[in-house]
Amino acid sequence: MFTAAAESFLKQAREIQEEELRRFASRVAALLQGPELGPEAVDCLQRLHLAVAATKYPRKLDGKFVELLQTVLCSSKCPEQIQVLCAAILREMSPCNDLILSCHEIQDTKLLSLVSSVLLAQGNKKAEVSAVGQRIVKVLERRLPEGQSARYLLPVLSNVISLSPESLTEEQTNVVSKKIADWLRYASIQQGVAQPSGGFFSNPRTRQPGPVTEVDGAIATDFFTVLSVGQYYTQDQWLNVQAFSMLRNWLLCYGGKGLKTPNSGGKSGMDRSVMSMVSTTSISSRLLPPKDRLREKAFEYCQRLIEQSNRRPLKKDDGDLQKACLIEAVTIMDIICKQDSSYVYRAVSFLKILHGRISGDATYARALLPIAQFFLNHGKMAAVDSDAIYKHLFTDIPSQLFHNPSLAFEFVQFCKDNIQLFTETSSIFRQSFPNLFKFLAWNSPPLISEFVDLLPFLLDAGTAIEIFHLLLDLPCLTAALDIQLRSTALPTSERAACDPAVTPATCLEAFRHPLYKSMFQYLLRTKSAPEDAPERLIPLRQLLGSLASSPRVIQCAETVPVLLELFFRVVAEFADGPLINQLVVLLLQRSDQLYEIPAFKDDVYRVLSSQLVMLCKLRPALVVELSKEILEFSGTVSNIQKKETIFTHMVWAIGEYLSVSYDKRCTVEQINRFFETLEAMLFEITQLRPLASTPSYAPRAISVLMATLTKLAARSQDLIPRVSMFLSKMRTFVQSPAVTSVYCEEDLEEILIRATELMNLLKMPSVAQFVFTPPVDVASTRFQREVNDSLPFALRTVTRLLEPAPGFMPG
């Protein structure tokens, strides 16, 4: 956030009109053309830069003024501060049609850096990027004059290879590789000299610089690295730091190009790697090709950084730098080993020791990711059992640091990037999904897209049921993690075990109470536990109800419908009959066992109802096979009000799939049993009651019950009289004052129309049987699907045939 003064300046800059800006630019032009460029020129250029940089849309400046800025920028007599400001303004004006700058003849490294920055800001124009890259390399090739430094050029070179790596030839990359290797390995280990201030009290005799030190204050005895400490730094030390900062990108772009595997004598891969390792370490690195030599020096540099990270820093900032350098060093070692397998054997033992040293320190958690990445990439070749590394990563980190948002994103991204490797090399990834979902439960909105990519790889026949439960309990998991965090933050004295005989008054007390402890442990488990029954969580869901209004819990609940829909789409691809049956039973059971957030329950019911239909379409026989469970669910009146969408879709599925067309095991007795249950349900919700006690049920549920009873009667025609009688009474129902007081007129009209249409259809039993119960060879044909799709039209047609309009006379 900006300060109030800064906000005021920005507002003024944004409000400057074009005419006012033009007049101000004219004033600046006059100053730049004056005899001396003093403080006033600096101040005006700063204001102009703010004016052109403060808005999202590009500002327009006169073409002659732009030319003047370029002229001043390239003037050898111009003060450096003025040049920097001119370059900054030109960058903000990019892309610029009036650009006449060129870097071809520039010798001064500072000026070349400024001009190059303007040229590269013109957009990804290959020709200009290539020209800048060529010039930078050409300057780096030669010996620089006294007072010039390559440190101003490396950021530009790094930008060039990011924009257009192909702009450099192999010969040029070899030149730069040699330079980078020298900068990494041969920087001075003496501190730089302080520049004399020139003041009255300045000492004419300069003190001899002392040696650089380690982060713990000890005098450095090995070569200089980015973790070496000094009061002042020499030019080659700055180059060392810059070279390391661009090393990873350089190796990725050029380290592997033209790499030849040492395939002499037809030896096996292991023999070649060992031979290469011996030759690499024994031959003088000066004799190696530039790319090989750079890899050697970079590997040594990374080893040195890892050794330096073991020192105890005197300053906190140095400790943070240690961790960042450790991550970068391991990542670079991984890249080097990908490009030259001979380094794998040197790196494996080194990184095993490193993992053992830092795995118990939570502050180094981010560094464990590149270590695990290394063993994923190279563990098989090195014949190393890496399961202990993966187990620690997936067990301890999510359970302890789920609340660290940046680590959560990096961890989930790491899993996403390595899905194929994990599924091929280790079962730990899939077994650890309860732990991984802690990241999502705590950081729901930022991580939802990552988990959409991860979920399909976590699902198989063995994990589907447990993940289904976990998705439904995700908001509950968020609440439990909140309690866990708060409990951990309590002083030790307050963490004493609770009295089992006393009922806990708060969630925090319940976390340590024996009655709830096992429930919390199951919900917060670190690995898959398919044998445990999730029904044990029912009391815990009720207990955690006090946190249902927490913003974090609500945010998590909003992600569940998205993942549930994805869950069923993926499961549908591999589920067999028993798994589908099990999911349908659980779907009906769990609809009663959801965390008490009204909007969450409505969203979940919507998803479950649509997926219930999908499962029934996948396996129509489940209506017969699960008749006991389905009858129990559809015979409960409270389900119509509490879970209307699921109830309605279940009743529709009964009418659609309880037929010999879909399952030869379907008998008349089963049809009659379902009919009697649904008839009782329709009677219960349509019976006339005193005015004050008439409940309101969804008109859709009434219509679907009528349609399903009609379908069942068409398949067991002894039931037709009962349905017809029932449907004939619907006119009395919709006209009752008790009913009209709780239903709107449009709903009652629709109910009556549907009852009339169904009743008319039953007057032609053979037609009804064909429409509702097609023969086996027609049930799945396009014709029958079209009949089902146009059923309302068919019903209305039959109605018009049986009830002709007044004045209609057949011809």
C-alpha positions, 0 to 999 in steps of 0.5 A, a space after each residue: 500500500 502507498 502512503 497518503 502522500 504517494 497516493 496524492 502524487 499518483 492521483 495528480 499524475 493520472 489526472 494530467 490532461 494531454 494538453 497540460 502534459 504537452 506543455 510540461 514536455 515542452 518545458 522539459 525539452 527546454 531544460 534538456 537543451 540548456 547549457 547545464 543539466 542540473 537538479 531542476 532537469 532531474 526533478 522535471 524528468 522524475 515528474 514526467 516519468 511519473 505522469 507517463 507511468 501512472 496510467 494504464 493507457 499509453 501517454 503520447 509525447 511529441 515525436 521531436 521530444 522523443 528524439 531529444 530524449 534519445 539524444 540526451 540518453 546517448 550523450 557522453 556528457 550527460 549525467 548518469 542520473 539524467 540518462 537513467 530517467 530518459 531511458 525509464 521514460 522511453 521504456 514507458 512510452 514503448 512500443 515507440 514509432 519514433 525510436 532511432 536508438 541502436 546498440 551497435 556502436 556503444 562501447 560504454 557498458 552502462 549506456 549499453 545496458 540502458 539503451 538495450 533496456 529500451 530496445 527490449 521494451 519494444 515488444 518481442 521483436 526478434 530482430 531487435 532482441 537478436 541485435 541486443 544479444 549479439 552486441 552484449 556477447 561481443 562486448 563480453 568477449 573482449 577485455 573491458 577498458 578500465 572503469 567498465 564492468 560486465 555487471 551492467 550487461 548480465 541483467 540484459 543478457 538474462 532478459 535476452 535469453 528469456 525473450 528469445 533463446 535462439 538469438 544466440 549462436 552455439 559459438 556465442 553461448 560457449 563464450 558466455 558459458 566460459 565467462 560464467 564458469 570463471 565468474 562462479 569459481 574465481 571471484 576474489 575472497 577479499 572484500 572490496 574497498 570502500 569508495 572515498 567520500 572526498 570529505 574533509 575528514 576522509 583518510 587519504 590512506 586506504 585500509 587494506 581490505 579484509 577477507 570475506 566471511 561466512 554467514 556465521 562470522 567465520 573467515 571464508 577459506 573456500 571460494 566466494 559465493 552468494 552466501 559470502 559476507 563482506 562490508 563491500 564487494 568487488 566487481 568480480 564478486 558482483 558478477 559472481 552473484 549475478 551469474 548465479 542468479 541467471 545460472 538456472 535459466 542459462 542451463 535450461 536454455 543452453 546446457 543440454 544443446 548439442 550434448 553428446 553422451 560418451 558412448 565409446 567402446 559400447 559399454 553399458 550405461 552404468 559403466 559409461 556414467 562411472 567412466 565419465 564421472 572419473 574422467 570429469 573429476 580427474 581431468 583438469 576442468 580447463 580442458 573440458 568443453 565450455 558447457 561441460 566446464 560450466 556444469 562442473 563449476 556450477 555443480 561445485 558452486 551448488 555443493 559449496 552453497 549447501 555446505 554453507 547453508 549448514 552454518 548458523 547465521 548471525 542475521 535473520 536476513 542471512 538465514 532467509 537467504 540461506 534457505 532460498 539459495 539452498 532451494 536454487 542449488 538443489 534445483 540446479 543440481 537436478 538440471 545438471 544431472 538431467 543433462 549429464 548423468 555422471 553427476 547423479 552418483 555425486 549428488 545422491 549421497 550429498 542430497 541424502 545427507 542434506 535431507 537427513 539434516 533439514 527434514 526435522 526443521 519446518 522452516 526448511 519445508 520448501 527445500 524438501 520439494 526440490 530434493 524430492 524432485 531430484 529423487 523422483 527424476 534420478 532415484 531409479 537410475 541411482 538405484 536408491 529407495 526414495 520412499 522414506 523421502 516421499 513418505 516424510 514429504 506427504 505425511 509431515 508437511 501437509 499436516 503441519 504446514 497446511 496454513 502456509 499459503 505459498 507452501 501450499 501452492 508450491 506443494 500442490 503444484 509440485 504434485 501436479 507437475 509430477 503426477 505421472 512420475 508418482 503414479 509410476 514410482 510410488 503408491 505413497 502419493 495416492 495413499 496420502 490424499 487425506 493429507 493433501 486435501 488439508 491444503 484445499 480445505 484451508 486454501 480453497 479458492 486459490 487451489 481449486 483449479 489445481 485440485 481439479 487437475 489432481 483429483 482424477 489421478 487420486 481416484 481409483 476403485 480403491 479410493 473412490 468411496 473414501 474420497 466421496 466421503 472426504 469431499 462431502 466432509 471438506 467444510 468439516 475438515 476446515 473447521 477441524 483444522 481451525 480447532 487444531 491450529 488454535 489448540 496448538 497455539 495454547 500454552 502447554 499448561 492449558 493443553 492438559 487432558 480433559 476429564 472424560 466425565 465432563 461434557 466439553 463446553 467448546 470445540 477447543 475442549 472437545 479436541 482433547 476430550 476422549 469422547 471426540 479425540 478419535 473422531 478428530 484423529 480420523 478426520 485429520 488422518 494423514 493417509 487413507 483408511 478405507 476400513 474405518 467407518 465415516 459414520 463415526 463423524 456424525 457427533 463431530 459434525 454436530 459439534 463443529 456446527 458452531 464454526 459453520 458461519 466461518 468465512 473460511 469454512 463457507 469458502 471451502 463449502 463453495 468448492 465442494 459441488 465443483 469437485 463432486 461433479 468432477 468426482 462422478 465424471 471420473 468414477 463413471 469411466 472405471 466404475 463396475 457394478 458393485 462400486 456403482 451400487 455402493 455409491 448409490 447407497 452412500 449417496 442416499 445415506 450421506 444426504 442425511 449426514 452433511 455439515 449444517 450450512 444451508 447453501 452448501 446442502 442445497 448445492 450438494 443435493 443439486 449435484 447428488 440428484 443429477 449424478 444419481 440419474 447418471 449412475 442409474 443410466 450407467 447401471 439400470 439394474 441397480 433399481 432392482 438390486 438395491 430395491 430395499 435401500 431405494 424403497 426405504 428412501 423413497 418411502 420416507 415423507 420427510 425426504 420430500 421436504 428436506 431433500 426434494 431434488 434427490 427424492 424426485 430424481 430417485 422416484 423418476 429413476 424408479 419409473 424409468 428403470 424398474 422394467 423388464 426392458 432393463 433387467 429381466 430379474 424385474 418381477 410383477 411383485 417388485 413393481 407392485 411393492 414399489 407401486 404401493 410405497 409410492 402410492 402411499 407417499 402420494 396419498 400422504 402428501 395430497 390428502 386433504 387436511 384442515 386448513 391450518 395444517 396443510 403442508 406445502 410440497 414441491 409440485 414437481 414431486 407430486 407430478 413425478 410421483 403421478 408419472 411414476 405410478 402411471 409408468 408402473 401401472 402400464 407395466 402391471 396393468 392390474 394397477 391401472 384402475 387404482 392409478 386412474 381412480 387416484 388421478 381422478 381425485 386430483 381435481 378435488 385436491 387442487 380445488 380444495 381451499 386448504 390446498 389453494 391457500 398454500 400452492 400458487 394457481 400456476 402450480 395447481 394448474 400444471 398438476 391438474 393438466 398432468 393428472 388429466 394427461 396421464 389418466 387419458 393415456 391409461 385409457 389406452 393401455 396398449 399405447 401406455 405400455 408401449 410409451 412407458 414400457 418399450 420392448 427390449 429391442 426398442 428400449 434403447 433405440 433412437 425412436 424410443 429416446 425420441 418418444 421419451 423426449 417428446 412425452 409431454 407432447 404425446 400426452 397432450 396429443 392423446 388428451 386432444 384425441 380423447 377430449 375433443 374441443 367444443 364444435 369439433 366433428 370428425 370428418 
